[in-house]
Amino acid sequence: MKTGLFFLLTAFCLLPSVFAVEVEPTRLELKIAPGQPVSGELQIANKGVKPVEVRLSTGPYRFLDPKLKLPSCQDWFRFEPARLTLAAGAATAVAYTVTPPKNLDVDTAGEYLGAILVDQYPADQPDTAPAAGKKTSAKLTIVPRLALAVYMMVEGKERVEVKVGKLTAEKLASEGGGIGGRAAAPDLLKMTVALKNLGTVHVRPSGAYALFQEDGHLYHAAPLGKSMPLLPTGSMTVPSLLPLPPAGRYRWVLTVEVKEGTVLQEESSFEVTPEGDVVQKEKKG
């Protein structure tokens, strides 16, 4: 047991030194047209203290929501070179070319997704199998992999449309009392907004909310922050937490910016009862 634990701790401590390769940009977002290749460069640097071999390939986009099925562009890439060796501290540029199919215009999709895979091998890693009958000792090699998300938007088909769904407010009760004489954690107010992407390309919604008391005074305001990519046909919920306000009626106003110049606003009302419960008010109409 102690030996196994020592091995795990040792491996964990060594992992940070293994990830030596850095790539810029960290993702690709390009506009494409049918049959028109697009070229660019990836800046690859070896921040480690040993030489490494870098191999580039492509793969599918990793969807957080397994129900989403969107078209792929992983077969459109070519790298020059697709394999290289970098000395410690060295950096270089790798050219890529994206060649979309000529019949792209007959498809209704406005965006294609994929991933650029950057694998890091030891510079002395053999890539040939041992000769028949020759014995080799077992060797475990950790191959770090960077996956850069790729978003290919088709010119003329980029439609941005996001629907702000229901706003919900609820109480999150604290768990038990304080420890060691400390005061118990306060109850929380959780406010959640649902967003749905009805457009043809991904967006990264941002925004802010304001909480007003019944007399119109501003009680609290805060940014929502930049969200994860909201993909076409995808949905997400964005939560906000704050200490439970005093008893009273409140109006929650939410502002969402889906892209520069496109702002959506929605509001909801709720009441915090003297007993500390949160009662959502049904929106009329």
C-alpha angles and dihedrals in degrees: 000000000000091000092052092048091050090052092051093048091047092050091048092052092050097050098081091057091051095063099075103142121090125188132198129233098035091209139012124232110176139165116226139185128207112280094356115119120220122207135196145141139257117212108219123188133182107219093175132096096243132059115261137194115231122204122189127203139142135249142170123295112261107236118206088203108057091199092068115097113184129164119269133230097186093116095054097076133098123179128203105226104012091184129037144153122235124197119223109289093007127131135191144168124251117201120222131192124199115201113187118200118267093235092058092114093066091061119088094216117112096196140032124201136206145136136246109221118209113190123192119210131176108267090240095049108135116225099191127089118244118262118267112279094011115127119224131187118243115256128184115214122190110214111196114208131199117201115200114198115233125205117186113189118195114230112246094018100073104119117170115201126150126177120211107218133193121332113218131191124193141162122251108201119216118246114248129311133306125292124233094004094311120136118259117261112264123251113260136224113223116199118186133187125195119217127193125192109222094167133089100248136050122265135192105217120207132174148123141252135219126202116207129192121231092265091055098257116140109249100178140349131185141159121258092217128221112310132216115269111291104213127209111285088008129126134204140177121222115203130201124194132198137151112285108270122232119275112290145087121293139190117212115204117191126193119192125187110200094178136348108300095010112101128170126194132196134167141196138182133222140165132228106212124216087254090058098253123138116228118191117218115225112240113241119232 
